[in-house]
Amino acid sequence: MTEENKDNVCPNKMSAFNSHRTITDIESVRPEEIIDFIPDAIFAIDLSGKVIAWNRAMEELTGTLGKDILGKGNYEHALPIYGARRPTLVDLVLKPDAKLKLNIRI
């Protein structure tokens, strides 16, 4: 690596992520920024069933803004997807012994 480009190790990837960031401050990136950067629709719930992450792709897919769903429980994450409060596959992962009625259709 030459002296002139050692500070700019991967300019294309960094500029795609966030043009004003440098490699030295990448450790200051918040998890929400990383999740929003992922092009796939992603949401996460905590162990109590409250929505803790809802990225931009999920907003585009469902039409529900993250600010409107973050922190909500009671199967709120299922409403924009199924139109009803109901357990989803993630609920079964969190409670594998629970007898959840999922009604999954493939």
MMTF fields as JSON, N, C-alpha, C and O atoms, coordinates in Angstrom:
{
  "mmtfVersion": "1.0.0",
  "mmtfProducer": "UNKNOWN",
  "numBonds": 423,
  "numAtoms": 424,
  "numGroups": 106,
  "numChains": 1,
  "numModels": 1,
  "chainsPerModel": [1],
  "groupsPerChain": [106],
  "chainIdList": ["A"],
  "bondAtomList": [4, 2, 8, 6, 12, 10, 16, 14, 20, 18, 24, 22, 28, 26, 32, 30, 36, 34, 40, 38, 44, 42, 48, 46, 52, 50, 56, 54, 60, 58, 64, 62, 68, 66, 72, 70, 76, 74, 80, 78, 84, 82, 88, 86, 92, 90, 96, 94, 100, 98, 104, 102, 108, 106, 112, 110, 116, 114, 120, 118, 124, 122, 128, 126, 132, 130, 136, 134, 140, 138, 144, 142, 148, 146, 152, 150, 156, 154, 160, 158, 164, 162, 168, 166, 172, 170, 176, 174, 180, 178, 184, 182, 188, 186, 192, 190, 196, 194, 200, 198, 204, 202, 208, 206, 212, 210, 216, 214, 220, 218, 224, 222, 228, 226, 232, 230, 236, 234, 240, 238, 244, 242, 248, 246, 252, 250, 256, 254, 260, 258, 264, 262, 268, 266, 272, 270, 276, 274, 280, 278, 284, 282, 288, 286, 292, 290, 296, 294, 300, 298, 304, 302, 308, 306, 312, 310, 316, 314, 320, 318, 324, 322, 328, 326, 332, 330, 336, 334, 340, 338, 344, 342, 348, 346, 352, 350, 356, 354, 360, 358, 364, 362, 368, 366, 372, 370, 376, 374, 380, 378, 384, 382, 388, 386, 392, 390, 396, 394, 400, 398, 404, 402, 408, 406, 412, 410, 416, 414, 420, 418],
  "bondOrderList": [1, 1, 1, 1, 1, 1, 1, 1, 1, 1, 1, 1, 1, 1, 1, 1, 1, 1, 1, 1, 1, 1, 1, 1, 1, 1, 1, 1, 1, 1, 1, 1, 1, 1, 1, 1, 1, 1, 1, 1, 1, 1, 1, 1, 1, 1, 1, 1, 1, 1, 1, 1, 1, 1, 1, 1, 1, 1, 1, 1, 1, 1, 1, 1, 1, 1, 1, 1, 1, 1, 1, 1, 1, 1, 1, 1, 1, 1, 1, 1, 1, 1, 1, 1, 1, 1, 1, 1, 1, 1, 1, 1, 1, 1, 1, 1, 1, 1, 1, 1, 1, 1, 1, 1, 1],
  "groupList": [{"groupName": "MET", "atomNameList": ["N", "CA", "C", "O"], "elementList": ["N", "C", "C", "O"], "formalChargeList": [0, 0, 0, 0], "bondAtomList": [1, 0, 2, 1, 3, 2], "bondOrderList": [1, 1, 2], "singleLetterCode": "M", "chemCompType": "L-PEPTIDE LINKING"}, {"groupName": "THR", "atomNameList": ["N", "CA", "C", "O"], "elementList": ["N", "C", "C", "O"], "formalChargeList": [0, 0, 0, 0], "bondAtomList": [1, 0, 2, 1, 3, 2], "bondOrderList": [1, 1, 2], "singleLetterCode": "T", "chemCompType": "L-PEPTIDE LINKING"}, {"groupName": "GLU", "atomNameList": ["N", "CA", "C", "O"], "elementList": ["N", "C", "C", "O"], "formalChargeList": [0, 0, 0, 0], "bondAtomList": [1, 0, 2, 1, 3, 2], "bondOrderList": [1, 1, 2], "singleLetterCode": "E", "chemCompType": "L-PEPTIDE LINKING"}, {"groupName": "ASN", "atomNameList": ["N", "CA", "C", "O"], "elementList": ["N", "C", "C", "O"], "formalChargeList": [0, 0, 0, 0], "bondAtomList": [1, 0, 2, 1, 3, 2], "bondOrderList": [1, 1, 2], "singleLetterCode": "N", "chemCompType": "L-PEPTIDE LINKING"}, {"groupName": "LYS", "atomNameList": ["N", "CA", "C", "O"], "elementList": ["N", "C", "C", "O"], "formalChargeList": [0, 0, 0, 0], "bondAtomList": [1, 0, 2, 1, 3, 2], "bondOrderList": [1, 1, 2], "singleLetterCode": "K", "chemCompType": "L-PEPTIDE LINKING"}, {"groupName": "ASP", "atomNameList": ["N", "CA", "C", "O"], "elementList": ["N", "C", "C", "O"], "formalChargeList": [0, 0, 0, 0], "bondAtomList": [1, 0, 2, 1, 3, 2], "bondOrderList": [1, 1, 2], "singleLetterCode": "D", "chemCompType": "L-PEPTIDE LINKING"}, {"groupName": "VAL", "atomNameList": ["N", "CA", "C", "O"], "elementList": ["N", "C", "C", "O"], "formalChargeList": [0, 0, 0, 0], "bondAtomList": [1, 0, 2, 1, 3, 2], "bondOrderList": [1, 1, 2], "singleLetterCode": "V", "chemCompType": "L-PEPTIDE LINKING"}, {"groupName": "CYS", "atomNameList": ["N", "CA", "C", "O"], "elementList": ["N", "C", "C", "O"], "formalChargeList": [0, 0, 0, 0], "bondAtomList": [1, 0, 2, 1, 3, 2], "bondOrderList": [1, 1, 2], "singleLetterCode": "C", "chemCompType": "L-PEPTIDE LINKING"}, {"groupName": "PRO", "atomNameList": ["N", "CA", "C", "O"], "elementList": ["N", "C", "C", "O"], "formalChargeList": [0, 0, 0, 0], "bondAtomList": [1, 0, 2, 1, 3, 2], "bondOrderList": [1, 1, 2], "singleLetterCode": "P", "chemCompType": "L-PEPTIDE LINKING"}, {"groupName": "SER", "atomNameList": ["N", "CA", "C", "O"], "elementList": ["N", "C", "C", "O"], "formalChargeList": [0, 0, 0, 0], "bondAtomList": [1, 0, 2, 1, 3, 2], "bondOrderList": [1, 1, 2], "singleLetterCode": "S", "chemCompType": "L-PEPTIDE LINKING"}, {"groupName": "ALA", "atomNameList": ["N", "CA", "C", "O"], "elementList": ["N", "C", "C", "O"], "formalChargeList": [0, 0, 0, 0], "bondAtomList": [1, 0, 2, 1, 3, 2], "bondOrderList": [1, 1, 2], "singleLetterCode": "A", "chemCompType": "L-PEPTIDE LINKING"}, {"groupName": "PHE", "atomNameList": ["N", "CA", "C", "O"], "elementList": ["N", "C", "C", "O"], "formalChargeList": [0, 0, 0, 0], "bondAtomList": [1, 0, 2, 1, 3, 2], "bondOrderList": [1, 1, 2], "singleLetterCode": "F", "chemCompType": "L-PEPTIDE LINKING"}, {"groupName": "HIS", "atomNameList": ["N", "CA", "C", "O"], "elementList": ["N", "C", "C", "O"], "formalChargeList": [0, 0, 0, 0], "bondAtomList": [1, 0, 2, 1, 3, 2], "bondOrderList": [1, 1, 2], "singleLetterCode": "H", "chemCompType": "L-PEPTIDE LINKING"}, {"groupName": "ARG", "atomNameList": ["N", "CA", "C", "O"], "elementList": ["N", "C", "C", "O"], "formalChargeList": [0, 0, 0, 0], "bondAtomList": [1, 0, 2, 1, 3, 2], "bondOrderList": [1, 1, 2], "singleLetterCode": "R", "chemCompType": "L-PEPTIDE LINKING"}, {"groupName": "ILE", "atomNameList": ["N", "CA", "C", "O"], "elementList": ["N", "C", "C", "O"], "formalChargeList": [0, 0, 0, 0], "bondAtomList": [1, 0, 2, 1, 3, 2], "bondOrderList": [1, 1, 2], "singleLetterCode": "I", "chemCompType": "L-PEPTIDE LINKING"}, {"groupName": "LEU", "atomNameList": ["N", "CA", "C", "O"], "elementList": ["N", "C", "C", "O"], "formalChargeList": [0, 0, 0, 0], "bondAtomList": [1, 0, 2, 1, 3, 2], "bondOrderList": [1, 1, 2], "singleLetterCode": "L", "chemCompType": "L-PEPTIDE LINKING"}, {"groupName": "GLY", "atomNameList": ["N", "CA", "C", "O"], "elementList": ["N", "C", "C", "O"], "formalChargeList": [0, 0, 0, 0], "bondAtomList": [1, 0, 2, 1, 3, 2], "bondOrderList": [1, 1, 2], "singleLetterCode": "G", "chemCompType": "PEPTIDE LINKING"}, {"groupName": "TRP", "atomNameList": ["N", "CA", "C", "O"], "elementList": ["N", "C", "C", "O"], "formalChargeList": [0, 0, 0, 0], "bondAtomList": [1, 0, 2, 1, 3, 2], "bondOrderList": [1, 1, 2], "singleLetterCode": "W", "chemCompType": "L-PEPTIDE LINKING"}, {"groupName": "TYR", "atomNameList": ["N", "CA", "C", "O"], "elementList": ["N", "C", "C", "O"], "formalChargeList": [0, 0, 0, 0], "bondAtomList": [1, 0, 2, 1, 3, 2], "bondOrderList": [1, 1, 2], "singleLetterCode": "Y", "chemCompType": "L-PEPTIDE LINKING"}],
  "groupTypeList": [0, 1, 2, 2, 3, 4, 5, 3, 6, 7, 8, 3, 4, 0, 9, 10, 11, 3, 9, 12, 13, 1, 14, 1, 5, 14, 2, 9, 6, 13, 8, 2, 2, 14, 14, 5, 11, 14, 8, 5, 10, 14, 11, 10, 14, 5, 15, 9, 16, 4, 6, 14, 10, 17, 3, 13, 10, 0, 2, 2, 15, 1, 16, 1, 15, 16, 4, 5, 14, 15, 16, 4, 16, 3, 18, 2, 12, 10, 15, 8, 14, 18, 16, 10, 13, 13, 8, 1, 15, 6, 5, 15, 6, 15, 4, 8, 5, 10, 4, 15, 4, 15, 3, 14, 13, 14],
  "groupIdList": [1, 2, 3, 4, 5, 6, 7, 8, 9, 10, 11, 12, 13, 14, 15, 16, 17, 18, 19, 20, 21, 22, 23, 24, 25, 26, 27, 28, 29, 30, 31, 32, 33, 34, 35, 36, 37, 38, 39, 40, 41, 42, 43, 44, 45, 46, 47, 48, 49, 50, 51, 52, 53, 54, 55, 56, 57, 58, 59, 60, 61, 62, 63, 64, 65, 66, 67, 68, 69, 70, 71, 72, 73, 74, 75, 76, 77, 78, 79, 80, 81, 82, 83, 84, 85, 86, 87, 88, 89, 90, 91, 92, 93, 94, 95, 96, 97, 98, 99, 100, 101, 102, 103, 104, 105, 106],
  "secStructList": [7, 7, 4, 4, 4, 6, 6, 7, 1, 7, 2, 2, 2, 2, 2, 2, 2, 7, 6, 6, 7, 7, 4, 4, 4, 4, 4, 4, 7, 7, 2, 2, 2, 2, 2, 2, 2, 1, 1, 1, 7, 7, 3, 3, 3, 7, 6, 6, 1, 7, 3, 3, 3, 3, 7, 2, 2, 2, 2, 2, 2, 2, 1, 7, 7, 2, 2, 2, 2, 6, 6, 7, 7, 6, 6, 4, 4, 4, 2, 2, 2, 2, 1, 1, 7, 7, 7, 7, 2, 2, 2, 2, 2, 2, 7, 6, 6, 1, 7, 7, 7, 7, 7, 7, 7, 7],
  "xCoordList": [0.854, 0.0, 0.896, 1.845, 0.594, 1.422, 1.039, -0.052, 1.943, 1.733, 0.542, -0.211, 0.369, -0.687, -2.1, -3.046, -2.275, -3.635, -3.897, -4.929, -2.983, -3.204, -4.352, -4.983, -4.635, -5.753, -7.085, -8.147, -7.023, -8.22, -8.296, -8.356, -8.292, -8.165, -9.259, -8.973, -10.489, -11.604, -12.597, -13.687, -12.245, -13.074, -14.468, -15.418, -14.631, -15.947, -16.919, -18.065, -16.485, -17.367, -17.712, -18.857, -16.749, -17.014, -17.948, -18.858, -17.741, -18.612, -20.017, -20.984, -20.151, -21.48, -22.176, -23.393, -21.414, -22.014, -22.391, -23.541, -21.422, -21.688, -20.506, -19.419, -20.694, -19.585, -18.776, -17.608, -19.335, -18.565, -17.824, -17.128, -17.941, -17.237, -15.864, -15.659, -14.942, -13.641, -13.462, -14.234, -12.465, -12.216, -11.897, -12.219, -11.277, -10.907, -12.103, -12.018, -13.227, -14.377, -15.492, -16.617, -15.21, -16.214, -16.733, -17.862, -15.909, -16.334, -17.441, -18.108, -17.642, -18.689, -20.04, -21.009, -20.117, -21.37, -22.366, -22.043, -23.569, -24.621, -25.235, -25.296, -25.69, -26.309, -27.479, -27.682, -28.241, -29.371, -28.907, -29.59, -27.737, -27.21, -26.828, -27.035, -26.281, -25.899, -27.142, -27.185, -28.149, -29.381, -30.071, -30.596, -30.079, -30.702, -29.956, -30.56, -28.683, -27.866, -28.155, -27.964, -28.605, -28.88, -30.098, -31.138, -29.985, -31.089, -32.283, -33.355, -32.118, -33.212, -34.068, -33.574, -35.358, -36.271, -35.928, -35.899, -35.669, -35.277, -36.048, -36.182, -36.553, -37.071, -36.605, -36.255, -36.604, -36.201, -37.104, -37.567, -37.337, -38.085, -37.229, -36.367, -37.475, -36.725, -37.431, -38.441, -36.905, -37.455, -38.877, -39.6, -39.28, -40.65, -41.609, -42.808, -41.086, -41.939, -42.072, -42.87, -41.305, -41.36, -40.421, -39.324, -40.868, -40.075, -38.898, -39.081, -37.681, -36.482, -35.715, -34.802, -36.078, -35.433, -36.429, -37.199, -36.395, -37.295, -36.587, -36.597, -35.975, -35.131, -35.92, -37.122, -35.201, -35.847, -36.503, -37.582, -35.836, -36.424, -37.741, -38.67, -37.819, -39.066, -40.134, -41.309, -39.729, -40.663, -41.232, -42.435, -40.351, -40.792, -41.704, -42.693, -41.38, -42.163, -43.562, -44.546, -43.642, -44.913, -45.66, -46.869, -44.948, -45.567, -45.667, -46.28, -45.072, -45.086, -43.731, -42.706, -43.714, -42.47, -41.949, -42.728, -40.639, -40.021, -40.424, -40.667, -40.498, -40.854, -42.249, -42.553, -43.097, -44.459, -44.595, -45.608, -43.59, -43.711, -42.677, -42.895, -41.558, -40.522, -41.066, -41.76, -40.745, -41.174, -42.532, -42.947, -43.226, -44.556, -44.477, -43.625, -45.362, -45.437, -46.796, -47.425, -47.254, -48.563, -48.731, -49.772, -47.681, -47.683, -47.9, -48.41, -47.517, -47.64, -46.861, -47.26, -45.748, -44.926, -45.656, -45.269, -46.689, -47.44, -48.492, -48.881, -48.953, -50.023, -49.701, -50.518, -48.538, -48.272, -48.056, -48.193, -47.724, -47.428, -48.684, -48.995, -49.405, -50.553, -51.901, -52.94, -51.891, -53.135, -53.856, -55.011, -53.175, -53.767, -52.651, -51.512, -52.999, -52.045, -52.01, -53.016, -50.846, -50.708, -49.248, -48.377, -48.962, -47.569, -46.959, -47.646, -45.671, -44.935, -43.813, -43.656, -43.061, -41.985, -40.987, -40.48, -40.702, -39.76, -40.28, -39.486, -41.572, -42.14, -41.899, -41.666, -41.952, -41.676, -40.2, -39.868, -39.329, -37.9, -37.649, -36.849, -38.329, -38.136, -38.769, -38.289, -39.826, -40.528, -40.759, -41.89, -39.692, -39.817, -40.75, -41.251, -40.996, -41.877, -43.333, -44.217, -43.579, -44.94, -45.776, -45.261, -47.023, -47.948, -48.589, -49.66, -47.91, -48.383, -49.098, -48.647, -50.176, -50.908, -50.378, -50.767, -49.503, -48.858, -49.601, -49.566, -50.269, -50.975, -50.074, -50.44, -48.916, -47.976, -48.392, -48.567, -48.548, -48.881, -47.703, -47.139, -47.331, -46.181, -46.67, -45.866],
  "yCoordList": [-1.171, 0.0, 1.23, 1.321, 2.151, 3.351, 4.316, 4.247, 5.197, 6.185, 7.087, 7.469, 7.427, 8.367, 7.799, 8.566, 6.459, 5.937, 5.081, 4.413, 5.086, 4.283, 4.808, 4.032, 6.097, 6.656, 6.497, 6.756, 6.083, 5.944, 4.501, 4.259, 3.561, 2.144, 1.644, 0.927, 1.996, 1.483, 2.614, 2.625, 3.542, 4.733, 4.444, 5.102, 3.487, 3.225, 2.689, 3.135, 1.741, 1.181, 2.228, 2.305, 3.02, 4.041, 5.11, 5.556, 5.523, 6.559, 6.025, 6.779, 4.744, 4.155, 4.133, 4.3, 3.93, 3.877, 5.26, 5.519, 6.131, 7.468, 8.337, 8.19, 9.226, 9.94, 10.791, 11.059, 11.223, 12.075, 11.283, 11.885, 9.974, 9.15, 8.742, 8.617, 8.541, 8.019, 6.675, 6.32, 5.949, 4.643, 4.785, 3.895, 5.876, 6.041, 6.263, 5.974, 6.774, 6.979, 5.965, 6.177, 4.878, 3.857, 3.213, 2.724, 3.214, 2.631, 3.44, 2.945, 4.662, 5.501, 5.331, 5.994, 4.461, 4.233, 3.552, 2.56, 4.088, 3.503, 2.297, 2.272, 1.301, 0.119, 0.478, -0.183, 1.507, 1.904, 2.327, 2.075, 2.973, 3.398, 2.191, 2.193, 1.178, -0.034, -0.739, -1.153, -0.877, -1.553, -0.792, -1.41, 0.538, 1.322, 1.199, 1.347, 0.937, 0.805, -0.502, -0.576, -1.513, -2.82, -2.694, -2.196, -3.138, -2.952, -3.882, -3.649, -4.922, -5.853, -5.335, -4.66, -5.661, -5.253, -6.039, -7.269, -5.306, -5.921, -5.267, -4.045, -6.12, -5.618, -6.572, -7.72, -6.088, -6.923, -6.593, -5.464, -7.622, -7.418, -7.913, -8.774, -7.361, -7.81, -9.013, -9.487, -9.493, -10.693, -10.507, -11.483, -9.26, -9.025, -8.8, -8.615, -8.817, -8.663, -7.242, -6.988, -6.305, -4.914, -4.719, -5.277, -3.925, -3.644, -2.758, -1.678, -3.224, -2.449, -1.988, -1.17, -2.505, -2.07, -2.213, -3.171, -1.247, -1.233, -0.37, 0.856, -0.984, -0.208, 0.442, 0.228, 1.24, 1.981, 1.061, 1.356, -0.069, -1.007, -1.572, -1.824, -1.77, -2.239, -1.151, -1.449, 0.099, 1.215, 1.235, 1.41, 1.054, 1.059, -0.127, 0.016, -1.28, -2.485, -2.39, -2.779, -1.873, -1.881, -0.559, -0.525, 0.532, 1.844, 2.362, 3.401, 1.646, 2.035, 2.608, 1.95, 3.805, 4.441, 3.819, 3.432, 3.725, 3.187, 3.949, 3.346, 5.275, 6.089, 5.772, 6.01, 5.236, 4.912, 3.518, 3.223, 2.665, 1.293, 0.925, 0.0, 1.64, 1.33, 1.441, 2.399, 0.459, 0.445, -0.196, -0.354, -0.563, -1.154, -2.672, -3.297, -3.246, -4.696, -5.209, -4.648, -6.282, -6.871, -7.215, -6.946, -7.817, -8.251, -7.097, -7.304, -5.895, -4.727, -4.918, -4.411, -5.651, -5.876, -6.67, -6.612, -7.401, -8.199, -7.378, -7.739, -6.286, -5.498, -5.019, -5.215, -4.399, -3.928, -5.067, -4.869, -6.233, -7.365, -8.197, -8.505, -8.559, -9.456, -8.75, -9.332, -7.513, -6.804, -7.204, -6.836, -7.958, -8.41, -8.649, -8.938, -8.524, -8.86, -10.377, -11.018, -10.93, -12.38, -12.734, -11.947, -13.901, -14.329, -14.508, -14.86, -14.259, -14.481, -15.477, -15.93, -15.8, -16.776, -16.337, -17.172, -15.049, -14.566, -14.835, -15.06, -14.816, -15.117, -16.576, -16.889, -17.451, -18.861, -19.075, -19.932, -18.307, -18.394, -17.957, -18.568, -16.905, -16.396, -17.298, -17.361, -17.982, -18.868, -20.217, -20.546, -21.007, -22.268, -23.287, -24.172, -23.189, -24.145, -23.707, -24.469, -22.492, -21.967, -22.617, -22.964, -22.773, -23.305, -22.101, -21.633, -21.618, -20.461, -20.911, -21.828, -20.282, -20.578, -19.637, -18.47, -20.142, -19.301, -19.231, -18.197, -20.304, -20.339, -19.903, -19.028, -20.5, -20.152, -20.865, -22.083, -20.09, -20.65, -20.493, -19.405, -21.551, -21.499, -21.649, -21.633],
  "zCoordList": [0.0, 0.0, 0.0, 0.78, -0.862, -0.927, 0.176, 0.742, 0.461, 1.522, 1.198, 2.094, -0.089, -0.451, -0.339, -0.161, -0.437, -0.351, 0.885, 0.957, 1.863, 3.062, 3.916, 4.634, 3.855, 4.619, 3.884, 4.45, 2.661, 1.844, 1.341, 0.135, 2.26, 1.95, 1.033, 0.074, 1.296, 0.523, 0.245, 0.817, -0.604, -0.774, -1.303, -0.88, -2.21, -2.782, -1.748, -1.691, -0.932, 0.088, 1.138, 1.584, 1.528, 2.538, 1.977, 2.676, 0.744, 0.203, 0.001, 0.116, -0.296, -0.417, 0.933, 1.008, 1.997, 3.331, 3.82, 4.175, 3.832, 4.352, 3.953, 4.512, 3.012, 2.403, 3.36, 3.082, 4.464, 5.367, 6.433, 7.25, 6.46, 7.446, 6.916, 5.709, 7.832, 7.473, 8.166, 9.057, 7.764, 8.373, 9.849, 10.636, 10.237, 11.645, 12.557, 13.751, 12.025, 12.909, 12.669, 13.122, 11.975, 11.701, 12.988, 13.027, 14.041, 15.305, 15.97, 16.879, 15.533, 16.132, 15.437, 15.807, 14.443, 13.731, 14.656, 15.308, 14.707, 15.538, 14.828, 13.599, 15.582, 14.966, 14.041, 13.023, 14.381, 13.537, 12.143, 11.15, 12.079, 10.793, 9.946, 8.732, 10.567, 9.84, 9.318, 8.159, 10.167, 9.767, 8.64, 7.715, 8.702, 7.641, 6.322, 5.259, 6.367, 5.166, 4.424, 3.21, 5.126, 4.515, 3.604, 4.035, 2.352, 1.411, 1.638, 1.079, 2.442, 2.717, 3.868, 4.771, 3.821, 4.889, 6.151, 6.143, 7.24, 8.505, 9.642, 9.708, 10.54, 11.804, 12.885, 12.612, 14.102, 15.236, 16.412, 16.579, 17.222, 18.452, 19.609, 19.433, 20.79, 21.957, 22.584, 22.064, 23.679, 24.31, 24.821, 25.019, 25.035, 25.485, 24.313, 24.52, 23.093, 21.91, 21.398, 20.496, 21.957, 21.494, 20.302, 20.259, 19.351, 18.158, 18.545, 19.106, 18.239, 18.572, 17.336, 17.445, 16.164, 14.921, 13.774, 13.712, 12.879, 11.707, 10.673, 10.785, 9.673, 8.773, 7.63, 7.476, 6.836, 5.743, 4.726, 4.212, 4.437, 3.479, 4.015, 3.247, 5.337, 5.952, 5.851, 5.638, 6.004, 5.846, 4.427, 4.23, 3.444, 2.045, 1.745, 1.025, 2.286, 2.043, 2.65, 2.021, 3.873, 4.607, 4.589, 4.817, 4.319, 4.4, 5.833, 6.077, 6.774, 8.182, 8.563, 8.381, 9.08, 9.488, 10.777, 11.648, 10.891, 12.083, 13.333, 14.379, 13.233, 14.405, 14.919, 16.088, 14.051, 14.448, 15.068, 15.703, 14.89, 15.377, 16.439, 17.222, 16.469, 17.459, 18.879, 19.218, 19.69, 21.077, 21.309, 22.458, 20.257, 20.405, 20.483, 19.85, 21.255, 21.427, 21.0, 20.103, 21.645, 21.371, 19.89, 19.29, 19.31, 17.901, 16.919, 15.818, 17.317, 16.443, 15.147, 14.099, 15.218, 14.035, 12.958, 11.79, 13.316, 12.346, 11.6, 10.489, 12.193, 11.573, 10.149, 9.25, 9.918, 8.554, 7.554, 6.346, 8.048, 7.156, 6.889, 5.739, 7.96, 7.842, 7.99, 7.68, 8.457, 8.661, 9.937, 10.147, 10.788, 12.052, 13.061, 12.695, 14.328, 15.395, 15.507, 15.809, 15.259, 15.332, 15.493, 15.12, 16.04, 16.147, 14.753, 13.794, 14.673, 13.435, 13.729, 14.862, 12.73, 12.902, 13.971, 14.719, 14.051, 15.055, 16.47, 17.384, 16.655, 17.969, 18.345, 19.513, 17.375, 17.62, 17.963, 18.783, 17.343, 17.652, 19.09, 19.798, 19.517, 20.88, 21.939, 23.071, 21.578, 22.515, 21.855, 21.498, 21.687, 20.936, 21.578, 20.885, 22.866, 23.528, 23.528, 23.919, 23.092, 23.113, 22.017, 20.954, 22.274, 21.281, 20.577, 20.963, 19.546, 18.809, 17.542, 16.855, 17.251, 16.025, 14.936, 14.875, 14.094, 13.112, 11.787, 11.12, 11.394, 10.099, 8.957, 8.172, 8.861, 7.799, 6.516, 6.497, 5.446, 4.15, 3.226, 3.111, 2.575, 1.662, 0.232, -0.7]
}
